[in-house]
Amino acid sequence: MPKKQKRAATFAEVVAALPPATEESGGSYVGTPVTARGFTDADGCYWRLARGPLDPRRAKRLAVDADMMSMGTHYDHRVEWCLPRFLPEAERPTAWLEARARFGAADLPVHEAYEFTADDGRVLLFIETHC
């Protein structure tokens, strides 16, 4: 008589046996802020996507008038996660010229501008880079 084969676990049983998920990071940057329609920065402020991609004229105004400007990402050690890189005021003009030159570019990288808002009324010009 053949030996009885051990029954394989079903997918549902495997998932049920997994330990509960834990949040090891304080940030909530999943994918890109644009696809997630928002993100929480390292200081705990939630930025919600307001509009975009923006017309270059609106983006140019925000490069000057927005409370914050972000271009690219950086690794934030406080939350151990990659988050949008907020630019110091002195870097904004140069970053704007670089971004403007890459709006609708035929080759990579391509930049697109988006407007995010915080609950306290602050506005963020977010330049997304597609590689």
HULIN-V256215 format. One record per residue. N is the residue number from 1. RES is the residue in one letter. SS is DSSP state (H for helix, E for strand, C for the rest). BURIAL is 1 if it has 16 or more other C-alpha atoms within 10 Angstrom, else 0. Layout:
n->(N N)
res->(RES RES)
ss->(SS SS)
burial->(BURIAL BURIAL)
This chain:
n->(1 2 3 4 5 6 7 8 9 10 11 12 13 14 15 16 17 18 19 20 21 22 23 24 25 26 27 28 29 30 31 32 33 34 35 36 37 38 39 40 41 42 43 44 45 46 47 48 49 50 51 52 53 54 55 56 57 58 59 60 61 62 63 64 65 66 67 68 69 70 71 72 73 74 75 76 77 78 79 80 81 82 83 84 85 86 87 88 89 90 91 92 93 94 95 96 97 98 99 100 101 102 103 104 105 106 107 108 109 110 111 112 113 114 115 116 117 118 119 120 121 122 123 124 125 126 127 128 129 130 131)
res->(M P K K Q K R A A T F A E V V A A L P P A T E E S G G S Y V G T P V T A R G F T D A D G C Y W R L A R G P L D P R R A K R L A V D A D M M S M G T H Y D H R V E W C L P R F L P E A E R P T A W L E A R A R F G A A D L P V H E A Y E F T A D D G R V L L F I E T H C)
ss->(C C C C C C C C C C H H H H H H H C C C C C C C C C C C C C C C H H H H C E E E C C C C C E E E E E E E C C C H H H H H H H H H H C C E E E E E E E E E C C C C E E E E E E C C H H H H H H H H H H H H H H E C C C C C C E E E E E E E E E C C C C E E E E E E E E C)
burial->(0 0 0 0 0 0 0 0 0 0 0 0 0 0 0 0 0 0 0 0 0 0 0 0 0 0 1 1 1 0 0 0 1 1 0 0 0 1 1 1 1 1 0 0 0 1 1 1 1 1 0 0 1 1 0 0 0 0 1 1 0 1 1 0 0 1 0 1 1 1 1 1 0 0 0 0 0 0 1 0 1 1 1 1 1 1 0 0 0 0 0 1 0 0 1 1 0 0 1 1 0 1 1 0 0 0 0 0 0 1 1 1 1 1 1 1 1 1 0 0 0 0 1 1 1 1 1 1 1 0 0)
